[in-house]
Amino acid sequence: MTDLAERQCVPCRGGVPALKGSELETLTAQVPGWQVVNEHHLTRDYQFSNFREALDFINRIGELAEEQGHHPDICFGWGKAQVSIWTHKIDGLTESDFVLAAKIDKL
């Protein structure tokens, strides 16, 4: 299987089912550190030494999100950031969510 981080996010136009069960397990194994919550979204917490490092990371995620046309939810503060990803159009997970997670980890 091709490395997820090397793929591109594909815009979802809706009308496709969200990933479930074994499909999620296979993709989750490829993004260590990320958790699937209620078969609905991916989440991961990151730790940093200070606010500036967290902010720089968030800004890099923002640039990546714009480039990929796929935008995560981000909550951050001093020394920490939490990233949540799902495909809003289908209110669930697609392969592109895992692609974005892998790309974020490469930052």
ABEGO torsion letter per residue (X at the ends): XBBAAABBBBBBAEGBBBBBEAAAAAAAAABBGBBBBGGABBBBBBBBABAAAAAAAAAAAAAAAAAAGBBBBBBBBBGBBBBBBBBAAAGBBBAAAAAAAAAAAAX
